[in-house]
Amino acid sequence: MITDFVRLFILNKSNRILDIGAKTGLCGENLKSYGYSNVDGLEPAEKMLEIAKSKSIYTNYFLEGISETEKTSIPESKPSL
């Protein structure tokens, strides 16, 4: 699962992580269980995002998709290593 990859390469558990295609929050739940505390969820399906919200998994919730030509409403932040 992707959380195994994250655990190998993102050692600072307060780094900002964006779960693209969050669905009902499965990946976010796993990241939270491993101590990651700054995970946002991006999901274009309103019903799926509502389920994730009911679990209080993510720091921020974004109801939108991604596109090659348009920016998301997600505020930019400087990467931290």
Secondary structure, DSSP 8 states (H G I E B T S, - for coil): -HHHHHHHH---TTS-EEEET-TTSHHHHHHHHTT---EEEE-S-HHHHHHHHHTT--S-EE-----SSS--S--------
